């Protein structure tokens, strides 16, 4: 009898322990802003990429953020066929989360869908602008992809393009189907997103069984949630909250903060006004206060590790008197410098973003600008940041943060500066020609051409108000085995997270 009771009690205890052990492989991630869509072709937006990229939706190739090597993902190998064509050999035995098999037709459809003018896919506009991409199915697991003009880094470009089933409609989805190690099981708008591990994933099974994403705009709240065990990872926290060396990590996050100037609208179409905006900003005053002290003052849209980085470019000095002088000269020539300019910020884009925007507004006011600050959630902000722009818009300056962790300017410059670039505030046909030439160039010539473009954008066109190359801070629960990298701000692969 005693033995029976003992065994019964033991079995009950064991049964109770099993769910507890299973739950230990579930994690909660607290993000700084909610997603406006759950669309695979929009994973170049950091808030979407952190959830979907390589978790639900995979790419053909993958860039190793540690050493910069290009690795196979859904493509096992590839080779240059000449004349702008690359042949990709696809992985066999891969299925989507709906159970259908993966083949070359899915790749073809994914390319055509991402680049379709019927959709405003940011991946297409951001990474494939100014080029024609033609996919040709060779057989079920072989596809030729031709770029015009030829793209020497086409395999690297394919590390950005997410693959969806051939049956995916030509419209945005909130229920993505992918080949990744996780599937979307719940999306409760305004509350959370839940991903569950797939049992039929083609690769190694990850340690995390379930990930729940929640959203909190307050930096201190996100940090506190990890500290109290309510969450396991906060990818983005404020430097002032990064006080625990056991859980808090600093990392260069390849993000550049800047103000995009709409140079088509007076008075911003006058280069003297754009120079005055730059001279009005005391960038040094932000470092160690509202911006992490390890951030770097920017002279480029891309971080210093990028091909063609121009070390000769100097940051605009803080010179409010010169800014006032330039505005006075422009006004004397009939430029309407007193026109109210809309200063637009993105709520939760980075820690202290609202305070930074308020400080910038004051700096602009101090030299004579008339600005009106408006902060928007991402869903509304992106409508003001991306084309098509309203025909009847007034002068507008938009705060943004751009990520390029792939090392080549092609991932930034057409998108941001070509006349047809989705988020370009400038149109200069000489610059368009220079971008086209650099995009097709190779080796040292490619680096030199991009270097010249960086100079033109910064010194000649004065297209933006560059601010900072940022440093990120994350908080990670002590129960996890995970170290943030340069990619953490744009993707957060659950398969790279382990348990101690």
MIVO-950432 format. One record per residue (C-alpha): residue number from 1; residue in three letters; x, y, z. Coordinates in pm, whole numbers, plus 32768, in hexadecimal, padded with zeros to 4 digits. Example, Ala and Ser with C-alpha at 12.3 -4.5 7.8 and 13.67 -1.06 7.14 Angstrom:
residues 2
 pos code east north   up
   1  ALA 84CE  7E3E 830C
   2  SER 8557  7F96 82CA
***
This chain:
residues 500
 pos code east north   up
   1  UNK 8000  8000 8000
   2  UNK 8111  80F2 8062
   3  UNK 81CD  809C 7F23
   4  UNK 8094  80D7 7E53
   5  UNK 8058  8226 7EF6
   6  UNK 81C5  8286 7EC7
   7  UNK 81C3  8223 7D59
   8  UNK 807A  82D4 7D21
   9  UNK 80FD  8411 7DBF
  10  UNK 823D  83F8 7CF5
  11  UNK 817E  83D4 7BAE
  12  UNK 80A7  84FF 7C05
  13  UNK 81DF  85CB 7C52
  14  UNK 8280  855E 7B0D
  15  UNK 814B  85B2 7A46
  16  UNK 8145  8709 7AE2
  17  UNK 82B4  873D 7A90
  18  UNK 8294  86EA 791E
  19  UNK 81CE  8820 78BB
  20  UNK 82B6  88F6 798E
  21  UNK 83E3  886D 78D6
  22  UNK 8336  8898 7786
  23  UNK 82D5  89FD 77D9
  24  UNK 8441  8A4C 781D
  25  UNK 8483  8A40 76A5
  26  UNK 837A  8B49 7664
  27  UNK 83F5  8CAE 7656
  28  UNK 835C  8E08 7650
  29  UNK 83F5  8F22 7585
  30  UNK 838E  9089 75C8
  31  UNK 83A9  9171 749C
  32  UNK 83A4  92EC 748E
  33  UNK 828C  930A 738F
  34  UNK 8178  9238 72F9
  35  UNK 8178  91B8 7193
  36  UNK 8092  925C 7098
  37  UNK 8097  9125 6FB9
  38  UNK 8119  8FC0 6FD1
  39  UNK 818C  8FBB 6E69
  40  UNK 82C8  8EFC 6E02
  41  UNK 831F  8FF4 6CEE
  42  UNK 832F  9107 6DF7
  43  UNK 8431  9063 6EDB
  44  UNK 852E  9170 6E81
  45  UNK 846F  9242 6F7F
  46  UNK 851B  91F0 70C5
  47  UNK 83DF  91C6 7194
  48  UNK 835C  90C3 709B
  49  UNK 84AC  901E 705A
  50  UNK 84E5  8FD9 71CC
  51  UNK 83B1  8EF9 71CC
  52  UNK 83A3  8E58 7074
  53  UNK 84FD  8E56 6FD7
  54  UNK 859D  8CF9 6FE2
  55  UNK 849B  8C95 70E9
  56  UNK 8368  8C70 700C
  57  UNK 83EA  8CEB 6EBD
  58  UNK 853E  8C7E 6E3B
  59  UNK 861D  8D02 6D27
  60  UNK 86EE  8C56 6C1B
  61  UNK 8836  8CBF 6CBA
  62  UNK 8898  8D4C 6E0B
  63  UNK 89A7  8E3E 6E7B
  64  UNK 8A70  8DD7 6FAC
  65  UNK 8A71  8F14 7086
  66  UNK 8BAD  8EA8 7139
  67  UNK 8C9C  8E76 7014
  68  UNK 8BDC  8EFF 6EE9
  69  UNK 8BDA  8DB2 6E30
  70  UNK 8AB6  8D5A 6D50
  71  UNK 8A1B  8C10 6DBA
  72  UNK 8920  8B22 6D19
  73  UNK 87BA  8B26 6D97
  74  UNK 86AC  8AB1 6CA4
  75  UNK 87AF  8AAE 6B8E
  76  UNK 88C3  89AF 6BC9
  77  UNK 89AE  8A41 6AC4
  78  UNK 89C0  8B3B 69A6
  79  UNK 8AA2  8B9C 6888
  80  UNK 8ACD  8CBA 6792
  81  UNK 8A55  8C55 6636
  82  UNK 8ACB  8D9B 6597
  83  UNK 89FF  8EAC 64EC
  84  UNK 8959  8F0F 6632
  85  UNK 88D0  8DB4 667F
  86  UNK 890B  8CED 67BC
  87  UNK 889A  8B84 67E6
  88  UNK 881C  8B17 693D
  89  UNK 87FD  89AD 69AB
  90  UNK 86E5  898A 6AA7
  91  UNK 86D5  88B6 6BDD
  92  UNK 860A  8775 6BBD
  93  UNK 8517  86F3 6CC4
  94  UNK 849C  884B 6D34
  95  UNK 832E  888B 6D83
  96  UNK 8265  89BE 6DD8
  97  UNK 81A9  89D5 6F20
  98  UNK 8066  897C 6E67
  99  UNK 8100  882F 6DFF
 100  UNK 813E  887F 6C91
 101  UNK 8293  8839 6BF8
 102  UNK 8391  8945 6BA0
 103  UNK 8417  895C 6A3C
 104  UNK 848F  8A4D 6930
 105  UNK 832D  8AC2 68DC
 106  UNK 8312  8B4E 6A3B
 107  UNK 8455  8C11 6A0B
 108  UNK 83DF  8C96 68BB
 109  UNK 8293  8D07 694B
 110  UNK 833B  8DA3 6A7C
 111  UNK 841E  8E73 699E
 112  UNK 8303  8EE2 68BB
 113  UNK 8220  8F2F 69E3
 114  UNK 832A  8FF4 6AA1
 115  UNK 837F  90C4 696E
 116  UNK 8219  90EE 68F4
 117  UNK 81A3  9256 68C5
 118  UNK 8052  91E1 694C
 119  UNK 80ED  91BC 6AA6
 120  UNK 81C0  92B9 6B60
 121  UNK 82B5  91B8 6BE4
 122  UNK 83CD  926B 6C97
 123  UNK 84C4  9153 6C48
 124  UNK 848A  918A 6AD5
 125  UNK 84A7  9303 6AE5
 126  UNK 85C6  9306 6BDD
 127  UNK 86AB  91FB 6B50
 128  UNK 8648  91C7 69E3
 129  UNK 85F8  9328 696D
 130  UNK 8688  9393 681F
 131  UNK 86B5  9232 679F
 132  UNK 85E6  912E 66E6
 133  UNK 85E8  8FD2 6781
 134  UNK 8573  8EAB 66AE
 135  UNK 854E  8D50 674C
 136  UNK 854F  8C1E 6669
 137  UNK 84FC  8AC4 66EF
 138  UNK 85F4  89BF 6672
 139  UNK 8561  889B 6734
 140  UNK 84B6  8860 6882
 141  UNK 85EF  88B1 6949
 142  UNK 86B3  8992 685C
 143  UNK 8669  8AF9 67FE
 144  UNK 8721  8BFE 672F
 145  UNK 8703  8D68 679E
 146  UNK 876A  8E76 66A8
 147  UNK 87A8  8FDF 670A
 148  UNK 87B2  9105 6618
 149  UNK 889A  91B3 664A
 150  UNK 896E  908F 66BD
 151  UNK 8993  9079 6837
 152  UNK 8ADF  8FEB 68AF
 153  UNK 8A4D  8FCC 6A0D
 154  UNK 8906  8F25 69A8
 155  UNK 8939  8DFF 6A9A
 156  UNK 895D  8F00 6BB2
 157  UNK 8823  8FB2 6B3C
 158  UNK 8769  8E68 6B57
 159  UNK 87B1  8E67 6CCD
 160  UNK 86A4  8F73 6CE9
 161  UNK 858A  8ED7 6C1D
 162  UNK 8499  8E02 6CE8
 163  UNK 83FF  8CCE 6C46
 164  UNK 8289  8C8B 6C4B
 165  UNK 81B7  8B78 6BA7
 166  UNK 8160  8BA2 6A38
 167  UNK 7FF1  8BB4 6A9E
 168  UNK 8023  8CF1 6B6D
 169  UNK 7F3F  8E02 6ADF
 170  UNK 7FB7  8F50 6A5E
 171  UNK 7F46  9008 6B94
 172  UNK 7FCE  903C 6CF3
 173  UNK 7F8D  8F28 6DED
 174  UNK 7F61  8F15 6F65
 175  UNK 7F87  8D9B 6F64
 176  UNK 80E0  8D55 6ECF
 177  UNK 8143  8BF6 6E63
 178  UNK 82B6  8BAB 6E56
 179  UNK 83C2  8A9F 6E58
 180  UNK 845E  8B12 6F9F
 181  UNK 847B  8A56 70E8
 182  UNK 8347  8B06 7176
 183  UNK 81DF  8B3E 7110
 184  UNK 80F2  8C53 716C
 185  UNK 7FE7  8BCE 7257
 186  UNK 7F4E  8D0C 72E6
 187  UNK 7F42  8E7C 7292
 188  UNK 7E76  8F44 7389
 189  UNK 7E87  90A6 7304
 190  UNK 7EF8  9199 740E
 191  UNK 7F55  9080 74FC
 192  UNK 8045  8F76 7481
 193  UNK 80CA  8E93 7371
 194  UNK 8113  8D24 73B4
 195  UNK 81FD  8C44 72EB
 196  UNK 8211  8ACD 732A
 197  UNK 832F  89E8 72CA
 198  UNK 82EC  8906 71A1
 199  UNK 8321  8792 71C9
 200  UNK 8357  8766 7052
 201  UNK 8465  886E 701B
 202  UNK 8571  8807 6F20
 203  UNK 8692  887B 6FFC
 204  UNK 8705  8846 715F
 205  UNK 85EE  886B 725D
 206  UNK 8623  89AA 732B
 207  UNK 861E  89AA 74A7
 208  UNK 8508  8AAD 74C8
 209  UNK 83B6  8A02 74AB
 210  UNK 82DA  8B35 74B2
 211  UNK 8312  8CAC 7498
 212  UNK 8218  8DB1 7506
 213  UNK 8254  8F17 7492
 214  UNK 81BC  9034 7558
 215  UNK 81D9  91AA 751E
 216  UNK 8237  92C1 7610
 217  UNK 82A2  941B 759B
 218  UNK 833D  9481 76E8
 219  UNK 84B2  9430 76F5
 220  UNK 84BD  9404 786F
 221  UNK 838E  931F 786B
 222  UNK 8434  9236 7770
 223  UNK 8571  9222 7840
 224  UNK 84A9  91E5 797E
 225  UNK 83E1  90CC 78DE
 226  UNK 851E  9003 78A4
 227  UNK 85A4  9056 79FE
 228  UNK 8468  8FD1 7AA3
 229  UNK 8447  8E9E 79C5
 230  UNK 8313  8F19 790E
 231  UNK 83DC  8F11 77CB
 232  UNK 851D  8E67 775B
 233  UNK 85A8  8F57 7656
 234  UNK 8583  90CC 761B
 235  UNK 8646  9104 74D6
 236  UNK 8646  927D 7507
 237  UNK 866E  932C 7656
 238  UNK 86F0  9480 76BF
 239  UNK 8860  94A1 7719
 240  UNK 8800  952C 786E
 241  UNK 8747  93E8 78B8
 242  UNK 886C  930D 784D
 243  UNK 88F9  92ED 79AC
 244  UNK 891E  9175 79DE
 245  UNK 8A54  90DC 7939
 246  UNK 89BD  8F80 795D
 247  UNK 8890  8FCF 7883
 248  UNK 88D9  910C 77BF
 249  UNK 8998  9117 7677
 250  UNK 8A17  9237 75A3
 251  UNK 8A44  91F7 7430
 252  UNK 8A7F  92C2 72F1
 253  UNK 8930  929E 7245
 254  UNK 8981  9327 70E8
 255  UNK 8868  9425 7107
 256  UNK 888F  958F 709B
 257  UNK 87A1  9698 711E
 258  UNK 8760  97BF 703C
 259  UNK 8663  98BF 6FC8
 260  UNK 85E8  988C 6E64
 261  UNK 85B2  99DB 6DB9
 262  UNK 84A5  99F9 6CAF
 263  UNK 8574  9AD0 6BC4
 264  UNK 8460  9AF6 6AC2
 265  UNK 8393  9BE5 6B96
 266  UNK 83F3  9D50 6BE6
 267  UNK 84A9  9DC5 6CAF
 268  UNK 8559  9C73 6CCB
 269  UNK 85AA  9C77 6B57
 270  UNK 86B4  9D81 6B9C
 271  UNK 8804  9CE9 6BF9
 272  UNK 884E  9E0C 6CE5
 273  UNK 871F  9DAA 6DB3
 274  UNK 878F  9C40 6DBE
 275  UNK 88EB  9CAD 6E2A
 276  UNK 8852  9D88 6F39
 277  UNK 8792  9C5D 6FC1
 278  UNK 88D9  9B9E 6FE3
 279  UNK 8993  9CC0 7081
 280  UNK 887C  9CF1 7180
 281  UNK 88AB  9B9B 7220
 282  UNK 8997  9B74 7348
 283  UNK 89DB  9A01 7319
 284  UNK 8AE2  99F2 742B
 285  UNK 89E3  9A66 752B
 286  UNK 8915  992B 74F5
 287  UNK 8A30  9835 7537
 288  UNK 8A2A  97AA 7696
 289  UNK 88DC  9854 76DD
 290  UNK 87BB  97F0 75FC
 291  UNK 8895  9720 7513
 292  UNK 898C  9615 758E
 293  UNK 8AE8  96A4 75BE
 294  UNK 8B7D  9591 74E3
 295  UNK 8AAA  95F3 73B6
 296  UNK 8B69  969A 7299
 297  UNK 8B0D  97DC 71E9
 298  UNK 8AA2  977D 7089
 299  UNK 8B18  97FC 6F38
 300  UNK 8A80  96DE 6E6E
 301  UNK 8938  9621 6E5B
 302  UNK 89FF  94E2 6E9D
 303  UNK 8AEF  9473 6FB2
 304  UNK 8C6B  948D 6F8D
 305  UNK 8C90  931A 6F3B
 306  UNK 8BDB  934E 6DF0
 307  UNK 8C8C  932E 6CA0
 308  UNK 8CF9  9480 6C19
 309  UNK 8CE8  9536 6D65
 310  UNK 8D7C  9691 6D2A
 311  UNK 8E61  96E6 6E4E
 312  UNK 8E9A  9845 6DC3
 313  UNK 8D37  98B6 6E0E
 314  UNK 8D13  9995 6F3E
 315  UNK 8BE5  99BC 701E
 316  UNK 8B2E  9B06 7005
 317  UNK 8BA7  9BE9 7120
 318  UNK 8ABB  9C8A 7217
 319  UNK 8AB5  9DF3 719F
 320  UNK 896A  9EA0 71E9
 321  UNK 89EE  9FF3 7179
 322  UNK 8A48  9F6D 7021
 323  UNK 88F1  9EC6 7011
 324  UNK 8848  A015 7057
 325  UNK 8921  A0BB 6F4D
 326  UNK 88C0  9FBA 6E46
 327  UNK 874F  9FE1 6E96
 328  UNK 876E  A15B 6E7C
 329  UNK 8818  A13D 6D28
 330  UNK 870A  A052 6CAC
 331  UNK 85F6  A135 6D2C
 332  UNK 8694  A261 6C7D
 333  UNK 8681  A19B 6B3A
 334  UNK 850D  A15C 6B68
 335  UNK 8518  A003 6C08
 336  UNK 83F3  9FD8 6CF7
 337  UNK 84C7  9F6E 6E20
 338  UNK 83B1  9FCA 6F17
 339  UNK 82C9  9EBA 6E92
 340  UNK 8268  9DBF 6F9C
 341  UNK 831F  9C74 6F6D
 342  UNK 8287  9B33 6FF0
 343  UNK 8383  9A74 70C4
 344  UNK 8314  9908 70D3
 345  UNK 838C  9803 71CB
 346  UNK 8344  9690 71FB
 347  UNK 82CD  9634 7358
 348  UNK 83A3  9527 73FA
 349  UNK 849C  951E 72DB
 350  UNK 85C2  9529 73CF
 351  UNK 85E9  9582 7540
 352  UNK 85A7  96F2 7589
 353  UNK 8531  9735 7427
 354  UNK 8423  982A 7497
 355  UNK 851A  98EE 756E
 356  UNK 8614  98F2 744E
 357  UNK 850D  997C 7363
 358  UNK 84A9  9A88 745E
 359  UNK 8615  9AF0 7482
 360  UNK 8640  9AFF 7308
 361  UNK 8509  9BD5 72E7
 362  UNK 859B  9CCA 73E4
 363  UNK 86EA  9CD4 732E
 364  UNK 863A  9D21 71E6
 365  UNK 8568  9E2D 728E
 366  UNK 86A1  9ECE 7321
 367  UNK 872A  9F1C 71C6
 368  UNK 85DE  9F94 7137
 369  UNK 8524  9E64 70B2
 370  UNK 83AE  9E42 70E7
 371  UNK 8370  9CD1 712A
 372  UNK 8248  9C0B 71AC
 373  UNK 829E  9AC1 7253
 374  UNK 81B8  9997 721A
 375  UNK 81FB  983A 72A5
 376  UNK 8153  9712 71F9
 377  UNK 812F  959D 7237
 378  UNK 81E0  94CF 712F
 379  UNK 80A7  947D 7062
 380  UNK 8060  95F0 7029
 381  UNK 81CD  965D 7020
 382  UNK 8223  9577 6EFD
 383  UNK 8115  961B 6E27
 384  UNK 81CC  9766 6E4E
 385  UNK 8325  96CE 6E22
 386  UNK 82E5  95FA 6CEC
 387  UNK 825E  964E 6B95
 388  UNK 816C  96A4 6B06
 389  UNK 8188  97F8 6BAC
 390  UNK 8052  98D4 6BB9
 391  UNK 8051  99CF 6A9A
 392  UNK 7FD2  9AE3 6B7D
 393  UNK 80CB  9AA8 6C96
 394  UNK 8186  9BC1 6D3A
 395  UNK 82F9  9BC1 6D95
 396  UNK 834A  9A8E 6E61
 397  UNK 8471  99FB 6F1E
 398  UNK 8450  9891 6F90
 399  UNK 851C  97ED 70A2
 400  UNK 8583  968B 704C
 401  UNK 867C  957C 709F
 402  UNK 8717  94AA 6F8A
 403  UNK 87C1  935A 6FB2
 404  UNK 88CE  92D2 6EC9
 405  UNK 897E  91A6 6F60
 406  UNK 89D6  9102 6E15
 407  UNK 8B03  91D5 6DC1
 408  UNK 8AA9  9256 6C68
 409  UNK 8A0B  93A9 6C16
 410  UNK 8920  930C 6B17
 411  UNK 8842  92B0 6C3F
 412  UNK 8813  9422 6C8C
 413  UNK 885E  951A 6B7C
 414  UNK 875C  94E1 6A69
 415  UNK 8647  94BD 6B68
 416  UNK 86AA  95FD 6C1C
 417  UNK 872D  96E0 6B06
 418  UNK 86BF  9681 69A5
 419  UNK 85A9  974D 6908
 420  UNK 84CD  9615 6910
 421  UNK 854A  95A0 6A64
 422  UNK 8428  9548 6B49
 423  UNK 84AA  961F 6C67
 424  UNK 8576  971E 6BA7
 425  UNK 854C  988E 6BF4
 426  UNK 8630  98FA 6AD9
 427  UNK 862E  98DC 695E
 428  UNK 8772  991C 68A3
 429  UNK 87A6  9874 6754
 430  UNK 8921  9880 676B
 431  UNK 8908  97CB 68B7
 432  UNK 881F  96CA 6819
 433  UNK 8924  9680 670F
 434  UNK 8A37  9663 6813
 435  UNK 8968  956E 68E2
 436  UNK 8921  949A 67AE
 437  UNK 8A93  948B 6756
 438  UNK 8AFE  9433 68B9
 439  UNK 89F4  9325 68D3
 440  UNK 8A80  9271 67A2
 441  UNK 8BF3  92A4 67F3
 442  UNK 8CDA  91AA 689D
 443  UNK 8E10  91AD 6978
 444  UNK 8ED1  92EE 69B6
 445  UNK 8E09  93A6 68AE
 446  UNK 8CC8  935A 696A
 447  UNK 8D58  93DE 6AB1
 448  UNK 8DD7  951C 6A09
 449  UNK 8C8B  9566 6961
 450  UNK 8BCA  953E 6AA4
 451  UNK 8CC6  961E 6B55
 452  UNK 8C83  9731 6A57
 453  UNK 8B0C  9709 6A87
 454  UNK 8B2D  972D 6C00
 455  UNK 8BE6  9876 6BC9
 456  UNK 8AE0  98FA 6AD9
 457  UNK 89C2  98A9 6BC4
 458  UNK 8A68  9940 6CF7
 459  UNK 8B23  9A6F 6C71
 460  UNK 8A86  9AD1 6B25
 461  UNK 8916  9A7B 6B3F
 462  UNK 8904  9A8E 6CBD
 463  UNK 87E6  9999 6C9D
 464  UNK 87B7  994D 6E0F
 465  UNK 880A  99AD 6F71
 466  UNK 88E0  9884 6FD5
 467  UNK 88E0  984D 714C
 468  UNK 897D  9712 71E0
 469  UNK 89F8  95B3 719E
 470  UNK 8949  9511 72C1
 471  UNK 89A8  941F 73D3
 472  UNK 88A0  932C 7449
 473  UNK 885F  92A9 75A7
 474  UNK 87A5  9166 75EE
 475  UNK 873D  90B6 772D
 476  UNK 8743  8F39 772B
 477  UNK 86C9  8E56 7843
 478  UNK 87DA  8D9B 78FB
 479  UNK 8728  8C53 78AA
 480  UNK 876F  8C83 7736
 481  UNK 88AB  8C3D 7671
 482  UNK 88A0  8D5B 7577
 483  UNK 8983  8E7F 7520
 484  UNK 8902  8F9C 7443
 485  UNK 89BD  8FEC 72FF
 486  UNK 89BD  90FD 71F9
 487  UNK 888A  9051 7164
 488  UNK 87B8  9056 72A2
 489  UNK 8705  919A 7254
 490  UNK 8686  9118 7105
 491  UNK 8659  8FA4 7147
 492  UNK 8646  8EC8 7279
 493  UNK 8670  8D5B 721C
 494  UNK 85CD  8C7E 7321
 495  UNK 86A1  8B5A 72AA
 496  UNK 87D6  8C10 732E
 497  UNK 874B  8C1D 7490
 498  UNK 87A2  8B0B 7587
 499  UNK 8769  8AC7 76F7
 500  UNK 886F  8AB6 7808
***
